[in-house]
Amino acid sequence: MFYVYGLTDPRTLMIRYIGMASNIRRPRRHADCLKSYWDGVTSHKTNWIQELSRAGFNYEVCVLEESTSREELQQAEIWWIAFGRACGWPLTNETDGGDGQLNASEATRALIGAAHFGKTMPDEVRDRISASLMGRSTSEATREKLRIAQTGKRKKQVSQ
């Protein structure tokens, strides 16, 4: 299943962020911005979540739509963000939705890059990511896409 979800401010009961996920646990991961390794990484959404936390609150998650088709939900996410903006919801979304940062401006991409430059993940986070990927296999379709994307590219020579 795929989900379009909203993060709601419990103080105002207004939706502040709209996202899409293939796992209903993903909306809870937005709270990772409260962990120390996020220091210095800011966005309108993370500032809002951190502000909520300082005030003693947690955002609430509401499922707006669900489907078995990712393509349908990409369009639904775009619709929900446009609807929310048209209704005057104080959304923290930086893009129009659909699949991540598809329409992020050059300035936004530069800010994101600068915020992450030189940062490393703690070993415990790397270990959790590694453990979650163990045993997964890549589909033939994905392997073919990767092969096509890499065709014609030269490998960097590693100096020894």
PyMOL commands that set and color helices and strands:
alter all, ss='L'
color gray80, all
select helices_A, chain A and resi 26-34+36-38+44-54+70-86+106-116+123-133+140-150
alter helices_A, ss='H'
color red, helices_A
select strands_A, chain A and resi 2-9+14-21+60-67
alter strands_A, ss='S'
color yellow, strands_A
deselect
rebuild
show_as cartoon
